[in-house]
């Protein structure tokens, strides 16, 4: 009985881990069953990924829109190719130019205590 409960908890734990990871990556986890000629303005696209036949039923490009909808498109269609190039350029990591670092120097007056000022005035 104890071993059955341990097995149940192990399965439950694995299920919870799997379900939370698929919810976070729902765009990646689900696949396209068909492709459509749906076209949206490229500025409304966030990212895309490709799905291939050995793992899925069809080859497709899956576009994620700003509103969270997934568009399944034929990877050889002109709109899909143009949109993938647009997203590649948009999401390309920008490199920071390697310029010499500029340093600023701030002159800070030396803080002298009142006892030092009295000693200095007494010496004069």
Jmol script that loads the backbone (N, CA, C; Angstrom):
load data "model"
ATOM      1  N   UNK A   1       0.815  -1.189   0.000  1.00  0.00           N
ATOM      2  CA  UNK A   1       0.000   0.000   0.000  1.00  0.00           C
ATOM      3  C   UNK A   1       0.863   1.259   0.000  1.00  0.00           C
ATOM      4  N   UNK A   2       1.951   1.211   0.788  1.00  0.00           N
ATOM      5  CA  UNK A   2       2.837   2.366   0.880  1.00  0.00           C
ATOM      6  C   UNK A   2       3.531   2.637  -0.456  1.00  0.00           C
ATOM      7  N   UNK A   3       3.909   1.579  -1.158  1.00  0.00           N
ATOM      8  CA  UNK A   3       4.579   1.756  -2.451  1.00  0.00           C
ATOM      9  C   UNK A   3       3.613   2.322  -3.497  1.00  0.00           C
ATOM     10  N   UNK A   4       2.330   1.964  -3.415  1.00  0.00           N
ATOM     11  CA  UNK A   4       1.338   2.517  -4.332  1.00  0.00           C
ATOM     12  C   UNK A   4       1.170   4.019  -4.120  1.00  0.00           C
ATOM     13  N   UNK A   5       1.166   4.437  -2.865  1.00  0.00           N
ATOM     14  CA  UNK A   5       1.031   5.862  -2.554  1.00  0.00           C
ATOM     15  C   UNK A   5       2.251   6.639  -3.044  1.00  0.00           C
ATOM     16  N   UNK A   6       3.435   6.071  -2.873  1.00  0.00           N
ATOM     17  CA  UNK A   6       4.659   6.733  -3.343  1.00  0.00           C
ATOM     18  C   UNK A   6       4.629   6.866  -4.866  1.00  0.00           C
ATOM     19  N   UNK A   7       4.171   5.817  -5.547  1.00  0.00           N
ATOM     20  CA  UNK A   7       4.057   5.874  -6.997  1.00  0.00           C
ATOM     21  C   UNK A   7       3.037   6.920  -7.435  1.00  0.00           C
ATOM     22  N   UNK A   8       1.923   6.979  -6.701  1.00  0.00           N
ATOM     23  CA  UNK A   8       0.901   7.987  -7.006  1.00  0.00           C
ATOM     24  C   UNK A   8       1.455   9.395  -6.861  1.00  0.00           C
ATOM     25  N   UNK A   9       2.178   9.646  -5.766  1.00  0.00           N
ATOM     26  CA  UNK A   9       2.756  10.979  -5.552  1.00  0.00           C
ATOM     27  C   UNK A   9       3.822  11.316  -6.592  1.00  0.00           C
ATOM     28  N   UNK A  10       4.573  10.330  -7.013  1.00  0.00           N
ATOM     29  CA  UNK A  10       5.585  10.559  -8.041  1.00  0.00           C
ATOM     30  C   UNK A  10       4.931  10.942  -9.370  1.00  0.00           C
ATOM     31  N   UNK A  11       3.873  10.221  -9.725  1.00  0.00           N
ATOM     32  CA  UNK A  11       3.149  10.532 -10.964  1.00  0.00           C
ATOM     33  C   UNK A  11       2.505  11.914 -10.869  1.00  0.00           C
ATOM     34  N   UNK A  12       1.922  12.214  -9.718  1.00  0.00           N
ATOM     35  CA  UNK A  12       1.296  13.521  -9.504  1.00  0.00           C
ATOM     36  C   UNK A  12       2.321  14.644  -9.623  1.00  0.00           C
ATOM     37  N   UNK A  13       3.476  14.459  -9.040  1.00  0.00           N
ATOM     38  CA  UNK A  13       4.534  15.465  -9.120  1.00  0.00           C
ATOM     39  C   UNK A  13       4.994  15.670 -10.558  1.00  0.00           C
ATOM     40  N   UNK A  14       5.190  14.591 -11.285  1.00  0.00           N
ATOM     41  CA  UNK A  14       5.595  14.707 -12.683  1.00  0.00           C
ATOM     42  C   UNK A  14       4.528  15.395 -13.515  1.00  0.00           C
ATOM     43  N   UNK A  15       3.284  15.067 -13.269  1.00  0.00           N
ATOM     44  CA  UNK A  15       2.181  15.706 -13.998  1.00  0.00           C
ATOM     45  C   UNK A  15       2.142  17.205 -13.718  1.00  0.00           C
ATOM     46  N   UNK A  16       2.305  17.601 -12.446  1.00  0.00           N
ATOM     47  CA  UNK A  16       2.303  19.027 -12.096  1.00  0.00           C
ATOM     48  C   UNK A  16       3.464  19.760 -12.755  1.00  0.00           C
ATOM     49  N   UNK A  17       4.642  19.160 -12.745  1.00  0.00           N
ATOM     50  CA  UNK A  17       5.799  19.784 -13.390  1.00  0.00           C
ATOM     51  C   UNK A  17       5.582  19.927 -14.888  1.00  0.00           C
ATOM     52  N   UNK A  18       5.063  18.881 -15.521  1.00  0.00           N
ATOM     53  CA  UNK A  18       4.845  18.923 -16.960  1.00  0.00           C
ATOM     54  C   UNK A  18       3.768  19.926 -17.334  1.00  0.00           C
ATOM     55  N   UNK A  19       2.670  19.939 -16.592  1.00  0.00           N
ATOM     56  CA  UNK A  19       1.569  20.842 -16.946  1.00  0.00           C
ATOM     57  C   UNK A  19       1.952  22.295 -16.748  1.00  0.00           C
ATOM     58  N   UNK A  20       2.752  22.616 -15.734  1.00  0.00           N
ATOM     59  CA  UNK A  20       3.158  24.012 -15.535  1.00  0.00           C
ATOM     60  C   UNK A  20       4.138  24.449 -16.610  1.00  0.00           C
ATOM     61  N   UNK A  21       5.004  23.545 -17.067  1.00  0.00           N
ATOM     62  CA  UNK A  21       5.950  23.930 -18.110  1.00  0.00           C
ATOM     63  C   UNK A  21       5.267  24.072 -19.461  1.00  0.00           C
ATOM     64  N   UNK A  22       4.233  23.289 -19.726  1.00  0.00           N
ATOM     65  CA  UNK A  22       3.555  23.428 -21.011  1.00  0.00           C
ATOM     66  C   UNK A  22       2.673  24.662 -21.035  1.00  0.00           C
ATOM     67  N   UNK A  23       2.143  25.082 -19.899  1.00  0.00           N
ATOM     68  CA  UNK A  23       1.361  26.310 -19.874  1.00  0.00           C
ATOM     69  C   UNK A  23       2.244  27.507 -20.147  1.00  0.00           C
ATOM     70  N   UNK A  24       3.449  27.515 -19.627  1.00  0.00           N
ATOM     71  CA  UNK A  24       4.358  28.630 -19.846  1.00  0.00           C
ATOM     72  C   UNK A  24       4.818  28.685 -21.296  1.00  0.00           C
ATOM     73  N   UNK A  25       4.935  27.531 -21.925  1.00  0.00           N
ATOM     74  CA  UNK A  25       5.420  27.466 -23.301  1.00  0.00           C
ATOM     75  C   UNK A  25       4.342  26.941 -24.219  1.00  0.00           C
ATOM     76  N   UNK A  26       3.101  27.373 -24.046  1.00  0.00           N
ATOM     77  CA  UNK A  26       1.989  26.860 -24.834  1.00  0.00           C
ATOM     78  C   UNK A  26       2.210  27.097 -26.313  1.00  0.00           C
ATOM     79  N   UNK A  27       2.860  28.182 -26.673  1.00  0.00           N
ATOM     80  CA  UNK A  27       3.146  28.468 -28.073  1.00  0.00           C
ATOM     81  C   UNK A  27       4.046  27.388 -28.655  1.00  0.00           C
ATOM     82  N   UNK A  28       4.982  26.912 -27.888  1.00  0.00           N
ATOM     83  CA  UNK A  28       5.921  25.910 -28.374  1.00  0.00           C
ATOM     84  C   UNK A  28       5.311  24.512 -28.308  1.00  0.00           C
ATOM     85  N   UNK A  29       4.495  24.238 -27.298  1.00  0.00           N
ATOM     86  CA  UNK A  29       3.999  22.891 -27.044  1.00  0.00           C
ATOM     87  C   UNK A  29       2.979  22.377 -28.039  1.00  0.00           C
ATOM     88  N   UNK A  30       2.081  23.218 -28.531  1.00  0.00           N
ATOM     89  CA  UNK A  30       1.033  22.735 -29.425  1.00  0.00           C
ATOM     90  C   UNK A  30       1.471  22.876 -30.877  1.00  0.00           C
ATOM     91  N   UNK A  31       0.937  22.030 -31.732  1.00  0.00           N
ATOM     92  CA  UNK A  31       1.333  22.050 -33.132  1.00  0.00           C
ATOM     93  C   UNK A  31       0.185  22.388 -34.062  1.00  0.00           C
ATOM     94  N   UNK A  32       0.524  22.780 -35.283  1.00  0.00           N
ATOM     95  CA  UNK A  32      -0.472  23.097 -36.305  1.00  0.00           C
ATOM     96  C   UNK A  32      -0.919  21.811 -36.985  1.00  0.00           C
ATOM     97  N   UNK A  33      -2.223  21.672 -37.168  1.00  0.00           N
ATOM     98  CA  UNK A  33      -2.758  20.524 -37.900  1.00  0.00           C
ATOM     99  C   UNK A  33      -2.971  20.872 -39.370  1.00  0.00           C
ATOM    100  N   UNK A  34      -3.250  22.136 -39.660  1.00  0.00           N
ATOM    101  CA  UNK A  34      -3.403  22.623 -41.033  1.00  0.00           C
ATOM    102  C   UNK A  34      -2.774  24.005 -41.126  1.00  0.00           C
ATOM    103  N   UNK A  35      -2.527  24.436 -42.356  1.00  0.00           N
ATOM    104  CA  UNK A  35      -2.044  25.798 -42.574  1.00  0.00           C
ATOM    105  C   UNK A  35      -3.147  26.601 -43.255  1.00  0.00           C
ATOM    106  N   UNK A  36      -3.132  27.900 -43.016  1.00  0.00           N
ATOM    107  CA  UNK A  36      -4.124  28.785 -43.626  1.00  0.00           C
ATOM    108  C   UNK A  36      -3.425  29.974 -44.242  1.00  0.00           C
ATOM    109  N   UNK A  37      -4.154  30.710 -45.069  1.00  0.00           N
ATOM    110  CA  UNK A  37      -3.597  31.895 -45.723  1.00  0.00           C
ATOM    111  C   UNK A  37      -3.862  33.163 -44.921  1.00  0.00           C
ATOM    112  N   UNK A  38      -4.056  33.045 -43.625  1.00  0.00           N
ATOM    113  CA  UNK A  38      -4.303  34.207 -42.779  1.00  0.00           C
ATOM    114  C   UNK A  38      -3.067  35.094 -42.773  1.00  0.00           C
ATOM    115  N   UNK A  39      -3.303  36.371 -42.978  1.00  0.00           N
ATOM    116  CA  UNK A  39      -2.211  37.337 -42.977  1.00  0.00           C
ATOM    117  C   UNK A  39      -2.562  38.485 -42.053  1.00  0.00           C
ATOM    118  N   UNK A  40      -1.615  38.874 -41.236  1.00  0.00           N
ATOM    119  CA  UNK A  40      -1.781  40.039 -40.384  1.00  0.00           C
ATOM    120  C   UNK A  40      -0.608  40.977 -40.658  1.00  0.00           C
ATOM    121  N   UNK A  41      -0.741  42.199 -40.196  1.00  0.00           N
ATOM    122  CA  UNK A  41       0.356  43.140 -40.364  1.00  0.00           C
ATOM    123  C   UNK A  41       1.544  42.649 -39.550  1.00  0.00           C
ATOM    124  N   UNK A  42       2.726  42.776 -40.107  1.00  0.00           N
ATOM    125  CA  UNK A  42       3.915  42.230 -39.460  1.00  0.00           C
ATOM    126  C   UNK A  42       4.195  42.865 -38.102  1.00  0.00           C
ATOM    127  N   UNK A  43       3.765  44.086 -37.894  1.00  0.00           N
ATOM    128  CA  UNK A  43       3.979  44.732 -36.599  1.00  0.00           C
ATOM    129  C   UNK A  43       3.189  44.051 -35.487  1.00  0.00           C
ATOM    130  N   UNK A  44       2.183  43.261 -35.856  1.00  0.00           N
ATOM    131  CA  UNK A  44       1.392  42.532 -34.862  1.00  0.00           C
ATOM    132  C   UNK A  44       1.978  41.173 -34.512  1.00  0.00           C
ATOM    133  N   UNK A  45       3.089  40.803 -35.130  1.00  0.00           N
ATOM    134  CA  UNK A  45       3.728  39.520 -34.857  1.00  0.00           C
ATOM    135  C   UNK A  45       4.783  39.683 -33.773  1.00  0.00           C
ATOM    136  N   UNK A  46       4.857  38.678 -32.894  1.00  0.00           N
ATOM    137  CA  UNK A  46       5.829  38.705 -31.808  1.00  0.00           C
ATOM    138  C   UNK A  46       7.010  37.800 -32.124  1.00  0.00           C
ATOM    139  N   UNK A  47       6.718  36.551 -32.474  1.00  0.00           N
ATOM    140  CA  UNK A  47       7.784  35.586 -32.789  1.00  0.00           C
ATOM    141  C   UNK A  47       7.198  34.449 -33.612  1.00  0.00           C
ATOM    142  N   UNK A  48       8.069  33.548 -34.030  1.00  0.00           N
ATOM    143  CA  UNK A  48       7.625  32.390 -34.801  1.00  0.00           C
ATOM    144  C   UNK A  48       8.501  31.198 -34.461  1.00  0.00           C
ATOM    145  N   UNK A  49       8.000  30.018 -34.783  1.00  0.00           N
ATOM    146  CA  UNK A  49       8.841  28.827 -34.763  1.00  0.00           C
ATOM    147  C   UNK A  49       8.397  27.902 -35.887  1.00  0.00           C
ATOM    148  N   UNK A  50       9.280  27.033 -36.286  1.00  0.00           N
ATOM    149  CA  UNK A  50       9.019  26.096 -37.378  1.00  0.00           C
ATOM    150  C   UNK A  50       8.682  24.732 -36.796  1.00  0.00           C
ATOM    151  N   UNK A  51       7.732  24.064 -37.415  1.00  0.00           N
ATOM    152  CA  UNK A  51       7.458  22.674 -37.047  1.00  0.00           C
ATOM    153  C   UNK A  51       7.713  21.817 -38.273  1.00  0.00           C
ATOM    154  N   UNK A  52       8.296  20.645 -38.043  1.00  0.00           N
ATOM    155  CA  UNK A  52       8.689  19.767 -39.144  1.00  0.00           C
ATOM    156  C   UNK A  52       7.975  18.422 -39.044  1.00  0.00           C
ATOM    157  N   UNK A  53       7.879  17.737 -40.176  1.00  0.00           N
ATOM    158  CA  UNK A  53       7.092  16.512 -40.300  1.00  0.00           C
ATOM    159  C   UNK A  53       7.506  15.355 -39.382  1.00  0.00           C
ATOM    160  N   UNK A  54       8.717  15.079 -39.136  1.00  0.00           N
ATOM    161  CA  UNK A  54       8.946  13.901 -38.292  1.00  0.00           C
ATOM    162  C   UNK A  54       8.266  14.009 -36.919  1.00  0.00           C
ATOM    163  N   UNK A  55       8.174  15.225 -36.405  1.00  0.00           N
ATOM    164  CA  UNK A  55       7.575  15.405 -35.091  1.00  0.00           C
ATOM    165  C   UNK A  55       6.096  15.773 -35.174  1.00  0.00           C
ATOM    166  N   UNK A  56       5.695  16.460 -36.245  1.00  0.00           N
ATOM    167  CA  UNK A  56       4.314  16.905 -36.441  1.00  0.00           C
ATOM    168  C   UNK A  56       3.759  16.334 -37.744  1.00  0.00           C
ATOM    169  N   UNK A  57       2.458  16.510 -37.969  1.00  0.00           N
ATOM    170  CA  UNK A  57       1.815  15.968 -39.168  1.00  0.00           C
ATOM    171  C   UNK A  57       2.199  16.728 -40.436  1.00  0.00           C
ATOM    172  N   UNK A  58       2.423  18.038 -40.309  1.00  0.00           N
ATOM    173  CA  UNK A  58       2.745  18.867 -41.487  1.00  0.00           C
ATOM    174  C   UNK A  58       3.896  19.810 -41.157  1.00  0.00           C
ATOM    175  N   UNK A  59       4.565  20.293 -42.206  1.00  0.00           N
ATOM    176  CA  UNK A  59       5.530  21.376 -42.048  1.00  0.00           C
ATOM    177  C   UNK A  59       4.753  22.681 -41.976  1.00  0.00           C
ATOM    178  N   UNK A  60       5.086  23.524 -41.025  1.00  0.00           N
ATOM    179  CA  UNK A  60       4.360  24.784 -40.871  1.00  0.00           C
ATOM    180  C   UNK A  60       5.237  25.796 -40.145  1.00  0.00           C
ATOM    181  N   UNK A  61       4.857  27.050 -40.313  1.00  0.00           N
ATOM    182  CA  UNK A  61       5.434  28.136 -39.532  1.00  0.00           C
ATOM    183  C   UNK A  61       4.344  28.605 -38.586  1.00  0.00           C
ATOM    184  N   UNK A  62       4.662  28.680 -37.323  1.00  0.00           N
ATOM    185  CA  UNK A  62       3.698  29.099 -36.317  1.00  0.00           C
ATOM    186  C   UNK A  62       4.068  30.500 -35.853  1.00  0.00           C
ATOM    187  N   UNK A  63       3.234  31.472 -36.172  1.00  0.00           N
ATOM    188  CA  UNK A  63       3.452  32.859 -35.770  1.00  0.00           C
ATOM    189  C   UNK A  63       2.614  33.160 -34.537  1.00  0.00           C
ATOM    190  N   UNK A  64       3.205  33.825 -33.574  1.00  0.00           N
ATOM    191  CA  UNK A  64       2.482  34.281 -32.390  1.00  0.00           C
ATOM    192  C   UNK A  64       2.231  35.770 -32.539  1.00  0.00           C
ATOM    193  N   UNK A  65       0.972  36.181 -32.372  1.00  0.00           N
ATOM    194  CA  UNK A  65       0.615  37.584 -32.513  1.00  0.00           C
ATOM    195  C   UNK A  65       0.653  38.278 -31.148  1.00  0.00           C
ATOM    196  N   UNK A  66       0.571  39.591 -31.178  1.00  0.00           N
ATOM    197  CA  UNK A  66       0.558  40.381 -29.948  1.00  0.00           C
ATOM    198  C   UNK A  66      -0.617  39.986 -29.067  1.00  0.00           C
ATOM    199  N   UNK A  67      -1.750  39.665 -29.683  1.00  0.00           N
ATOM    200  CA  UNK A  67      -2.944  39.296 -28.921  1.00  0.00           C
ATOM    201  C   UNK A  67      -2.887  37.859 -28.402  1.00  0.00           C
ATOM    202  N   UNK A  68      -1.818  37.124 -28.700  1.00  0.00           N
ATOM    203  CA  UNK A  68      -1.656  35.765 -28.190  1.00  0.00           C
ATOM    204  C   UNK A  68      -2.202  34.681 -29.093  1.00  0.00           C
ATOM    205  N   UNK A  69      -2.663  35.038 -30.283  1.00  0.00           N
ATOM    206  CA  UNK A  69      -3.190  34.036 -31.218  1.00  0.00           C
ATOM    207  C   UNK A  69      -2.049  33.435 -32.026  1.00  0.00           C
ATOM    208  N   UNK A  70      -2.234  32.190 -32.422  1.00  0.00           N
ATOM    209  CA  UNK A  70      -1.241  31.486 -33.230  1.00  0.00           C
ATOM    210  C   UNK A  70      -1.763  31.374 -34.652  1.00  0.00           C
ATOM    211  N   UNK A  71      -0.931  31.753 -35.613  1.00  0.00           N
ATOM    212  CA  UNK A  71      -1.268  31.645 -37.037  1.00  0.00           C
ATOM    213  C   UNK A  71      -0.386  30.553 -37.628  1.00  0.00           C
ATOM    214  N   UNK A  72      -1.001  29.550 -38.207  1.00  0.00           N
ATOM    215  CA  UNK A  72      -0.280  28.459 -38.855  1.00  0.00           C
ATOM    216  C   UNK A  72      -0.206  28.756 -40.351  1.00  0.00           C
ATOM    217  N   UNK A  73       1.001  28.846 -40.857  1.00  0.00           N
ATOM    218  CA  UNK A  73       1.186  29.232 -42.249  1.00  0.00           C
ATOM    219  C   UNK A  73       2.109  28.252 -42.953  1.00  0.00           C
ATOM    220  N   UNK A  74       1.960  28.204 -44.273  1.00  0.00           N
ATOM    221  CA  UNK A  74       2.832  27.381 -45.108  1.00  0.00           C
ATOM    222  C   UNK A  74       4.221  28.020 -45.122  1.00  0.00           C
ATOM    223  N   UNK A  75       5.278  27.266 -44.786  1.00  0.00           N
ATOM    224  CA  UNK A  75       6.615  27.856 -44.724  1.00  0.00           C
ATOM    225  C   UNK A  75       7.161  28.333 -46.063  1.00  0.00           C
ATOM    226  N   UNK A  76       6.568  27.884 -47.170  1.00  0.00           N
ATOM    227  CA  UNK A  76       7.060  28.321 -48.476  1.00  0.00           C
ATOM    228  C   UNK A  76       6.247  29.484 -49.051  1.00  0.00           C
ATOM    229  N   UNK A  77       5.238  29.950 -48.326  1.00  0.00           N
ATOM    230  CA  UNK A  77       4.442  31.075 -48.840  1.00  0.00           C
ATOM    231  C   UNK A  77       5.247  32.366 -48.749  1.00  0.00           C
ATOM    232  N   UNK A  78       5.096  33.260 -49.726  1.00  0.00           N
ATOM    233  CA  UNK A  78       5.855  34.516 -49.720  1.00  0.00           C
ATOM    234  C   UNK A  78       5.612  35.355 -48.459  1.00  0.00           C
ATOM    235  N   UNK A  79       4.363  35.393 -47.967  1.00  0.00           N
ATOM    236  CA  UNK A  79       4.077  36.173 -46.763  1.00  0.00           C
ATOM    237  C   UNK A  79       4.819  35.607 -45.555  1.00  0.00           C
ATOM    238  N   UNK A  80       4.852  34.285 -45.426  1.00  0.00           N
ATOM    239  CA  UNK A  80       5.533  33.652 -44.296  1.00  0.00           C
ATOM    240  C   UNK A  80       7.036  33.910 -44.352  1.00  0.00           C
ATOM    241  N   UNK A  81       7.619  33.798 -45.534  1.00  0.00           N
ATOM    242  CA  UNK A  81       9.056  34.037 -45.685  1.00  0.00           C
ATOM    243  C   UNK A  81       9.397  35.482 -45.338  1.00  0.00           C
ATOM    244  N   UNK A  82       8.599  36.413 -45.841  1.00  0.00           N
ATOM    245  CA  UNK A  82       8.818  37.830 -45.565  1.00  0.00           C
ATOM    246  C   UNK A  82       8.642  38.136 -44.071  1.00  0.00           C
ATOM    247  N   UNK A  83       7.635  37.529 -43.459  1.00  0.00           N
ATOM    248  CA  UNK A  83       7.377  37.755 -42.037  1.00  0.00           C
ATOM    249  C   UNK A  83       8.476  37.156 -41.160  1.00  0.00           C
ATOM    250  N   UNK A  84       8.990  35.996 -41.538  1.00  0.00           N
ATOM    251  CA  UNK A  84      10.095  35.408 -40.775  1.00  0.00           C
ATOM    252  C   UNK A  84      11.334  36.293 -40.848  1.00  0.00           C
ATOM    253  N   UNK A  85      11.623  36.839 -42.033  1.00  0.00           N
ATOM    254  CA  UNK A  85      12.769  37.741 -42.181  1.00  0.00           C
ATOM    255  C   UNK A  85      12.565  39.003 -41.350  1.00  0.00           C
ATOM    256  N   UNK A  86      11.330  39.517 -41.344  1.00  0.00           N
ATOM    257  CA  UNK A  86      11.016  40.705 -40.547  1.00  0.00           C
ATOM    258  C   UNK A  86      11.262  40.431 -39.063  1.00  0.00           C
ATOM    259  N   UNK A  87      10.761  39.305 -38.564  1.00  0.00           N
ATOM    260  CA  UNK A  87      10.935  38.978 -37.145  1.00  0.00           C
ATOM    261  C   UNK A  87      12.390  38.691 -36.799  1.00  0.00           C
ATOM    262  N   UNK A  88      13.120  38.068 -37.724  1.00  0.00           N
ATOM    263  CA  UNK A  88      14.545  37.829 -37.483  1.00  0.00           C
ATOM    264  C   UNK A  88      15.293  39.152 -37.319  1.00  0.00           C
ATOM    265  N   UNK A  89      14.974  40.116 -38.175  1.00  0.00           N
ATOM    266  CA  UNK A  89      15.631  41.419 -38.084  1.00  0.00           C
ATOM    267  C   UNK A  89      15.177  42.174 -36.837  1.00  0.00           C
ATOM    268  N   UNK A  90      13.908  42.061 -36.500  1.00  0.00           N
ATOM    269  CA  UNK A  90      13.360  42.767 -35.342  1.00  0.00           C
ATOM    270  C   UNK A  90      13.916  42.213 -34.036  1.00  0.00           C
ATOM    271  N   UNK A  91      14.033  40.912 -33.943  1.00  0.00           N
ATOM    272  CA  UNK A  91      14.468  40.267 -32.705  1.00  0.00           C
ATOM    273  C   UNK A  91      15.966  40.013 -32.650  1.00  0.00           C
ATOM    274  N   UNK A  92      16.689  40.485 -33.641  1.00  0.00           N
ATOM    275  CA  UNK A  92      18.133  40.292 -33.669  1.00  0.00           C
ATOM    276  C   UNK A  92      18.754  41.044 -32.505  1.00  0.00           C
ATOM    277  N   UNK A  93      19.614  40.380 -31.731  1.00  0.00           N
ATOM    278  CA  UNK A  93      20.234  41.085 -30.608  1.00  0.00           C
ATOM    279  C   UNK A  93      21.124  42.205 -31.124  1.00  0.00           C
ATOM    280  N   UNK A  94      20.925  43.360 -30.549  1.00  0.00           N
ATOM    281  CA  UNK A  94      21.712  44.525 -30.962  1.00  0.00           C
ATOM    282  C   UNK A  94      22.996  44.559 -30.163  1.00  0.00           C
ATOM    283  N   UNK A  95      24.098  44.699 -30.867  1.00  0.00           N
ATOM    284  CA  UNK A  95      25.378  44.767 -30.168  1.00  0.00           C
ATOM    285  C   UNK A  95      25.671  46.215 -29.797  1.00  0.00           C
ATOM    286  N   UNK A  96      26.254  46.382 -28.637  1.00  0.00           N
ATOM    287  CA  UNK A  96      26.616  47.714 -28.166  1.00  0.00           C
ATOM    288  C   UNK A  96      27.949  48.074 -28.787  1.00  0.00           C
ATOM    289  N   UNK A  97      28.058  49.262 -29.394  1.00  0.00           N
ATOM    290  CA  UNK A  97      29.337  49.639 -29.984  1.00  0.00           C
ATOM    291  C   UNK A  97      30.430  49.677 -28.928  1.00  0.00           C
ATOM    292  N   UNK A  98      31.597  49.211 -29.307  1.00  0.00           N
ATOM    293  CA  UNK A  98      32.713  49.128 -28.380  1.00  0.00           C
ATOM    294  C   UNK A  98      33.460  50.454 -28.374  1.00  0.00           C
ATOM    295  N   UNK A  99      32.941  51.414 -27.654  1.00  0.00           N
ATOM    296  CA  UNK A  99      33.578  52.717 -27.549  1.00  0.00           C
ATOM    297  C   UNK A  99      34.361  52.783 -26.253  1.00  0.00           C
ATOM    298  N   UNK A 100      35.332  53.667 -26.247  1.00  0.00           N
ATOM    299  CA  UNK A 100      36.105  53.858 -25.039  1.00  0.00           C
ATOM    300  C   UNK A 100      35.197  54.422 -23.964  1.00  0.00           C
ATOM    301  N   UNK A 101      35.297  53.863 -22.802  1.00  0.00           N
ATOM    302  CA  UNK A 101      34.450  54.319 -21.707  1.00  0.00           C
ATOM    303  C   UNK A 101      34.851  55.729 -21.306  1.00  0.00           C
ATOM    304  N   UNK A 102      33.869  56.558 -21.091  1.00  0.00           N
ATOM    305  CA  UNK A 102      34.131  57.918 -20.658  1.00  0.00           C
ATOM    306  C   UNK A 102      34.104  57.966 -19.148  1.00  0.00           C
ATOM    307  N   UNK A 103      35.119  58.599 -18.594  1.00  0.00           N
ATOM    308  CA  UNK A 103      35.196  58.716 -17.148  1.00  0.00           C
ATOM    309  C   UNK A 103      34.938  60.162 -16.767  1.00  0.00           C
ATOM    310  N   UNK A 104      34.211  60.357 -15.722  1.00  0.00           N
ATOM    311  CA  UNK A 104      34.014  61.707 -15.216  1.00  0.00           C
ATOM    312  C   UNK A 104      34.736  61.814 -13.885  1.00  0.00           C
ATOM    313  N   UNK A 105      35.367  62.927 -13.716  1.00  0.00           N
ATOM    314  CA  UNK A 105      36.115  63.164 -12.495  1.00  0.00           C
ATOM    315  C   UNK A 105      35.454  64.314 -11.758  1.00  0.00           C
ATOM    316  N   UNK A 106      35.159  64.100 -10.515  1.00  0.00           N
ATOM    317  CA  UNK A 106      34.556  65.134  -9.695  1.00  0.00           C
ATOM    318  C   UNK A 106      35.545  65.493  -8.600  1.00  0.00           C
ATOM    319  N   UNK A 107      35.860  66.784  -8.523  1.00  0.00           N
ATOM    320  CA  UNK A 107      36.778  67.249  -7.494  1.00  0.00           C
ATOM    321  C   UNK A 107      35.975  67.480  -6.228  1.00  0.00           C
ATOM    322  N   UNK A 108      36.410  66.822  -5.165  1.00  0.00           N
ATOM    323  CA  UNK A 108      35.728  66.943  -3.884  1.00  0.00           C
ATOM    324  C   UNK A 108      36.660  67.662  -2.929  1.00  0.00           C
ATOM    325  N   UNK A 109      36.197  68.763  -2.344  1.00  0.00           N
ATOM    326  CA  UNK A 109      37.071  69.466  -1.402  1.00  0.00           C
ATOM    327  C   UNK A 109      37.306  68.623  -0.158  1.00  0.00           C
ATOM    328  N   UNK A 110      38.490  68.775   0.382  1.00  0.00           N
ATOM    329  CA  UNK A 110      38.844  68.034   1.575  1.00  0.00           C
ATOM    330  C   UNK A 110      38.105  68.669   2.749  1.00  0.00           C
ATOM    331  N   UNK A 111      37.469  67.848   3.508  1.00  0.00           N
ATOM    332  CA  UNK A 111      36.703  68.324   4.649  1.00  0.00           C
ATOM    333  C   UNK A 111      37.634  68.434   5.848  1.00  0.00           C
ATOM    334  N   UNK A 112      37.825  69.655   6.309  1.00  0.00           N
ATOM    335  CA  UNK A 112      38.672  69.857   7.488  1.00  0.00           C
ATOM    336  C   UNK A 112      37.775  70.168   8.667  1.00  0.00           C
ATOM    337  N   UNK A 113      38.159  69.678   9.771  1.00  0.00           N
ATOM    338  CA  UNK A 113      37.353  69.916  10.965  1.00  0.00           C
ATOM    339  C   UNK A 113      37.657  71.305  11.518  1.00  0.00           C
ATOM    340  N   UNK A 114      36.846  71.777  12.417  1.00  0.00           N
ATOM    341  CA  UNK A 114      37.041  73.124  12.997  1.00  0.00           C
ATOM    342  C   UNK A 114      38.281  73.187  13.861  1.00  0.00           C
ATOM    343  N   UNK A 115      38.675  72.067  14.425  1.00  0.00           N
ATOM    344  CA  UNK A 115      39.887  72.088  15.258  1.00  0.00           C
ATOM    345  C   UNK A 115      41.118  72.314  14.395  1.00  0.00           C
ATOM    346  N   UNK A 116      41.121  71.743  13.181  1.00  0.00           N
ATOM    347  CA  UNK A 116      42.247  71.968  12.273  1.00  0.00           C
ATOM    348  C   UNK A 116      42.287  73.421  11.827  1.00  0.00           C
ATOM    349  N   UNK A 117      41.133  74.041  11.604  1.00  0.00           N
ATOM    350  CA  UNK A 117      41.099  75.439  11.194  1.00  0.00           C
ATOM    351  C   UNK A 117      41.617  76.346  12.305  1.00  0.00           C
ATOM    352  N   UNK A 118      41.286  76.002  13.524  1.00  0.00           N
ATOM    353  CA  UNK A 118      41.756  76.809  14.649  1.00  0.00           C
ATOM    354  C   UNK A 118      43.263  76.691  14.769  1.00  0.00           C
ATOM    355  N   UNK A 119      43.820  75.503  14.610  1.00  0.00           N
ATOM    356  CA  UNK A 119      45.252  75.299  14.699  1.00  0.00           C
ATOM    357  C   UNK A 119      45.968  76.047  13.589  1.00  0.00           C
ATOM    358  N   UNK A 120      45.384  76.010  12.367  1.00  0.00           N
ATOM    359  CA  UNK A 120      46.012  76.702  11.240  1.00  0.00           C
ATOM    360  C   UNK A 120      45.997  78.209  11.474  1.00  0.00           C
ATOM    361  N   UNK A 121      44.898  78.763  11.978  1.00  0.00           N
ATOM    362  CA  UNK A 121      44.853  80.194  12.226  1.00  0.00           C
ATOM    363  C   UNK A 121      45.747  80.591  13.372  1.00  0.00           C
ATOM    364  N   UNK A 122      45.980  79.731  14.336  1.00  0.00           N
ATOM    365  CA  UNK A 122      46.863  80.030  15.457  1.00  0.00           C
ATOM    366  C   UNK A 122      48.301  80.040  15.005  1.00  0.00           C
ATOM    367  N   UNK A 123      48.661  79.253  13.993  1.00  0.00           N
ATOM    368  CA  UNK A 123      50.029  79.209  13.509  1.00  0.00           C
ATOM    369  C   UNK A 123      50.370  80.439  12.676  1.00  0.00           C
ATOM    370  N   UNK A 124      49.418  81.097  12.102  1.00  0.00           N
ATOM    371  CA  UNK A 124      49.689  82.236  11.240  1.00  0.00           C
ATOM    372  C   UNK A 124      49.903  83.427  12.039  1.00  0.00           C
TER     373      UNK A 124
END
end "model"
wireframe off; spacefill off
backbone 0.3
color backbone group
